[in-house]
Amino acid sequence: MDDLRAEQEGTKKEGEVLTLIQSVSTRWNSCLDMLERFNTLSAIVAKILATRRNVPDMITSSKLSVIRDLIMLLTPFK
């Protein structure tokens, strides 16, 4: 999380730095919130993962496309 914050500090004002959101099983829309935030921060997450060793690979562009499609599909129900 510190790397995520550091990457955003140059472009965001104080208090506008975003963090990733985790889904909560008792709230269906928390999954949508999680997907939206990951979509917003995906470029920064990819940059951070590229500079680290022994971390998972960034998800593929086709999976990011699926995330965007899910966001468009679920947003009207929020």
C-alpha positions in Angstrom: 0.0 0.0 0.0 2.9 2.4 0.6 4.0 2.0 -3.0 0.5 2.6 -4.2 0.3 5.8 -2.1 3.8 7.0 -3.2 2.9 6.5 -6.9 -0.2 8.7 -6.5 1.2 11.5 -4.4 2.7 13.3 -7.3 -0.6 13.6 -9.1 -3.1 13.8 -6.4 -3.8 16.3 -3.7 -3.7 15.3 0.0 -6.7 13.3 0.9 -7.3 12.2 -2.7 -4.9 9.3 -2.7 -6.9 6.1 -3.4 -6.4 2.6 -2.0 -7.6 -0.8 -3.2 -11.0 -1.9 -1.8 -11.7 -5.4 -0.6 -15.0 -7.2 -1.2 -17.2 -7.9 1.8 -19.4 -11.0 1.5 -22.4 -9.4 3.2 -22.6 -6.5 0.7 -23.0 -7.4 -3.0 -22.1 -3.9 -4.2 -18.7 -4.1 -2.4 -17.6 -6.4 -5.2 -18.6 -3.7 -7.7 -16.7 -1.1 -5.6 -13.7 -3.3 -5.6 -13.8 -3.8 -9.4 -14.2 -0.1 -10.0 -11.3 0.9 -7.8 -9.0 -1.8 -9.3 -10.0 -0.6 -12.8 -9.1 3.0 -11.7 -5.7 2.0 -10.2 -4.8 -0.8 -12.6 -2.0 1.1 -14.4 -0.4 2.0 -11.1 -0.7 -1.6 -9.8 0.9 -2.9 -13.0 3.8 -0.4 -12.6 4.4 -1.5 -9.0 4.2 -5.2 -9.8 6.7 -4.8 -12.7 9.3 -3.4 -10.3 8.9 -6.2 -7.7 10.3 -9.7 -7.4 8.3 -12.7 -6.3 4.9 -11.2 -6.7 1.9 -12.3 -8.8 1.8 -11.2 -12.4 -0.6 -8.4 -13.4 -3.9 -9.6 -14.8 -4.1 -9.7 -18.6 -5.7 -7.0 -20.7 -8.5 -9.4 -21.6 -9.3 -9.9 -17.9 -9.2 -6.1 -17.5 -11.7 -5.9 -20.3 -14.0 -8.4 -18.5 -13.7 -6.2 -15.4 -14.8 -3.2 -17.4 -17.7 -5.1 -18.9 -18.8 -6.3 -15.4 -18.7 -2.7 -14.1 -20.9 -1.5 -17.0 -23.3 -4.4 -16.3 -23.6 -4.0 -12.6 -23.5 -0.2 -12.2 -27.3 0.2 -12.9 -28.1 -2.1 -10.0 -26.1 -0.1 -7.5 
